[in-house]
Amino acid sequence: MKAKKGDWVNVYNIVLKPEERAPQVPDDTKKVPLETWVKGFIQHDAEIGDNVEIVTMTGRKVTGKLVEVNPSYTHSFGNTVPEVFKIGLQLREILFGGEDHE
C-alpha cells in the first residue's frame, strides 16, 4: 500500500534492543526490545516498509518504518459489566431522586 504526503500513518521503531535494556527491568522484559508505534502525517510519498518521517499532532518529528496508512483506534474499555449500570441507576436515585428529577 502506498502513502501520499500528508496521509495519516503509523510508524514503528525499536527504541532499545534487548541487550540495551536497563539492568533493573524484569528478566522477561529484558528479553524483548523496547518498541514504539507513533501516528502522524507523513512528509513524503512512500510504501509500507519504507523508512519515513512523520509529524505528530503535537508537531513532533519522528522517523520510523511505515507500517500502516490511515490507522484506526482499536482499543476499548473492556466488556460490558451489567453491575455498573445498576450502580449508575442506584446512584442517580440517591443523588437526584430518580429520572423524574433530572
Residue frames relative to the residue before (quaternion, step in Angstrom):
aa qw qx qy qz dx dy dz
M 1.0000 0.0000 0.0000 0.0000 0.00 0.00 0.00
K 0.3171 -0.7560 0.5491 0.1625 3.54 -1.04 0.81
A 0.2023 -0.7369 0.6313 0.1322 3.51 -1.23 0.61
K 0.2639 -0.7535 0.5849 0.1428 3.54 -1.01 0.87
K 0.6523 -0.5068 0.3831 0.4134 3.55 -1.15 0.60
G 0.7830 0.3023 -0.2471 0.4842 3.56 -0.86 1.01
D 0.5184 0.6369 -0.4230 0.3831 3.63 1.24 -0.22
W 0.4679 -0.6282 0.5470 0.2953 3.55 -1.27 0.59
V 0.0533 0.8248 -0.5532 0.1044 3.59 -0.60 1.16
N 0.3278 -0.6964 0.5994 0.2197 3.53 -1.40 0.13
V 0.0886 -0.7968 0.5966 0.0362 3.59 -0.88 0.96
Y 0.2932 -0.7590 0.5688 0.1203 3.53 -1.24 0.66
N 0.0142 0.7842 -0.6197 0.0279 3.54 -1.12 0.79
I 0.2845 -0.6665 0.6466 0.2382 3.52 -1.29 0.46
V 0.2865 -0.7800 0.5385 0.1399 3.56 -0.57 1.21
L 0.7920 -0.0008 0.0346 0.6095 3.57 0.95 -0.95
K 0.3923 -0.6769 0.5691 0.2530 3.56 -1.02 0.85
P 0.6880 -0.4907 0.3142 0.4325 3.62 -1.14 0.45
E 0.6942 0.4793 -0.2889 0.4527 3.61 0.91 -0.83
E 0.6573 0.4996 -0.3079 0.4728 3.61 1.25 -0.23
R 0.4695 0.6934 -0.4359 0.3297 3.60 1.27 -0.15
A 0.5988 -0.5810 0.4194 0.3578 3.57 -1.17 0.62
P 0.5550 -0.6504 0.4037 0.3256 3.60 -0.98 0.78
Q 0.6796 0.5199 -0.3005 0.4214 3.60 1.10 -0.56
V 0.5178 0.6242 -0.4455 0.3792 3.64 1.19 -0.08
P 0.6309 -0.5461 0.3789 0.4002 3.61 -1.13 0.56
D 0.6534 -0.5575 0.3551 0.3689 3.56 -1.15 0.70
D 0.6698 0.4915 -0.3223 0.4538 3.61 0.89 -0.83
T 0.6309 0.5247 -0.3253 0.4700 3.59 1.14 -0.60
K 0.6381 0.5513 -0.3184 0.4331 3.58 1.02 -0.81
K 0.6371 0.5715 -0.3201 0.4062 3.60 1.16 -0.53
V 0.7510 0.3456 -0.1903 0.5295 3.59 1.21 -0.35
P 0.5430 -0.6176 0.4427 0.3574 3.60 -1.12 0.50
L 0.4393 -0.6140 0.5710 0.3224 3.54 -1.32 0.35
E 0.0764 -0.8327 0.5479 -0.0241 3.57 -0.53 1.22
T 0.1133 -0.7693 0.6207 0.0999 3.56 -1.27 0.44
W 0.1189 -0.7146 0.6824 0.0977 3.48 -1.32 0.55
V 0.0242 -0.8115 0.5819 -0.0478 3.57 -0.71 1.11
K 0.2563 -0.7650 0.5752 0.1347 3.55 -1.00 0.90
G 0.2349 0.7640 -0.5784 0.1632 3.53 -1.12 0.72
F 0.6106 -0.5439 0.4355 0.3765 3.54 -1.36 -0.16
I 0.3994 -0.7369 0.4968 0.2250 3.56 -0.65 1.15
Q 0.3834 -0.7704 0.4788 0.1740 3.56 -0.99 0.88
H 0.7856 0.0989 -0.0867 0.6046 3.60 1.28 -0.02
D 0.6247 -0.5309 0.4052 0.4046 3.59 -1.20 0.41
A 0.1240 0.7911 -0.5885 0.1115 3.59 -1.02 0.78
E 0.3499 -0.6974 0.5772 0.2410 3.53 -1.38 0.09
I 0.6712 -0.4750 0.3724 0.4303 3.56 -1.25 0.45
G 0.7565 0.3404 -0.2799 0.4832 3.57 -0.91 0.98
D 0.5823 0.5757 -0.3773 0.4327 3.59 1.21 -0.36
N 0.4314 -0.6324 0.5648 0.3081 3.56 -1.25 0.48
V 0.0011 -0.8230 0.5629 -0.0765 3.54 -0.71 1.13
E 0.3461 -0.6772 0.5943 0.2618 3.53 -1.38 0.13
I 0.0765 -0.7800 0.6200 0.0358 3.54 -1.04 0.87
V 0.2560 -0.6999 0.6317 0.2132 3.52 -1.35 0.22
T 0.3560 -0.7583 0.5111 0.1925 3.57 -0.68 1.14
M 0.7018 -0.4496 0.3411 0.4346 3.57 -1.32 0.12
T 0.6974 0.4449 -0.2723 0.4915 3.59 1.16 -0.50
G 0.6025 -0.6055 0.3390 0.3942 3.59 1.30 0.14
R 0.4794 0.6677 -0.4408 0.3605 3.60 1.26 0.08
K 0.3097 -0.7329 0.5751 0.1901 3.57 -1.01 0.84
V 0.0064 -0.7962 0.6021 -0.0590 3.56 -0.82 1.06
T 0.1715 -0.7525 0.6217 0.1333 3.57 -1.07 0.70
G 0.2110 0.7709 -0.5816 0.1516 3.54 -1.15 0.62
K 0.6234 -0.5218 0.4240 0.3992 3.53 -1.36 0.00
L 0.4261 -0.7061 0.5110 0.2423 3.56 -0.79 1.07
V 0.0446 -0.8328 0.5517 -0.0111 3.58 -0.63 1.13
E 0.8201 0.0439 0.0002 0.5705 3.62 1.12 -0.44
V 0.2313 -0.7380 0.6197 0.1336 3.54 -1.14 0.78
N 0.8366 0.0456 -0.0966 0.5373 3.57 -0.91 0.97
P 0.0700 0.8262 -0.5544 0.0714 3.62 0.72 1.03
S 0.2332 -0.7540 0.5948 0.1523 3.53 -1.17 0.60
Y 0.5182 -0.6092 0.4919 0.3440 3.53 -1.27 0.25
T 0.1095 -0.8237 0.5557 0.0269 3.57 -0.79 1.01
H 0.4712 0.6775 -0.4523 0.3383 3.59 1.22 0.13
S 0.1090 -0.7644 0.6290 0.0907 3.53 -1.31 0.29
F 0.5020 -0.6227 0.4934 0.3416 3.53 -1.30 -0.06
G 0.6861 -0.4926 0.2711 0.4616 3.56 1.20 0.56
N 0.7132 -0.4351 0.3405 0.4314 3.51 -1.36 -0.12
T 0.5971 -0.5554 0.4434 0.3721 3.53 -1.27 0.48
V 0.1643 -0.7568 0.6267 0.0866 3.55 -1.05 0.87
P 0.3547 -0.7835 0.4641 0.2120 3.62 -0.15 1.25
E 0.6006 0.5838 -0.3625 0.4088 3.60 1.05 -0.68
V 0.6121 0.5566 -0.3539 0.4362 3.58 1.10 -0.66
F 0.6138 0.5352 -0.3511 0.4620 3.62 1.03 -0.69
K 0.6525 0.5157 -0.3105 0.4603 3.57 0.96 -0.90
I 0.6287 0.5253 -0.3329 0.4669 3.57 1.00 -0.82
G 0.6482 0.5304 -0.3151 0.4463 3.59 0.96 -0.88
L 0.6663 0.4903 -0.2999 0.4750 3.58 0.97 -0.84
Q 0.6448 0.5103 -0.3180 0.4719 3.58 1.00 -0.82
L 0.6488 0.5199 -0.3144 0.4581 3.58 0.97 -0.84
R 0.6289 0.5271 -0.3314 0.4656 3.59 1.00 -0.81
E 0.6453 0.5215 -0.3120 0.4629 3.58 0.99 -0.86
I 0.6811 0.4899 -0.2861 0.4628 3.58 0.90 -0.94
L 0.7507 0.4255 -0.2280 0.4510 3.60 0.80 -0.96
F 0.8398 0.2105 -0.0531 0.4977 3.56 0.85 -0.95
G 0.5306 -0.6504 0.4119 0.3546 3.60 1.18 0.02
G 0.7016 -0.4830 0.2687 0.4497 3.59 1.15 0.54
E 0.7634 -0.4070 0.2708 0.4222 3.53 -1.36 -0.11
D 0.6142 0.5860 -0.3474 0.3983 3.60 1.10 -0.55
H 0.7508 0.3845 -0.1969 0.4998 3.59 1.19 -0.40
E 0.3064 0.7760 -0.5017 0.2285 3.60 1.03 0.66
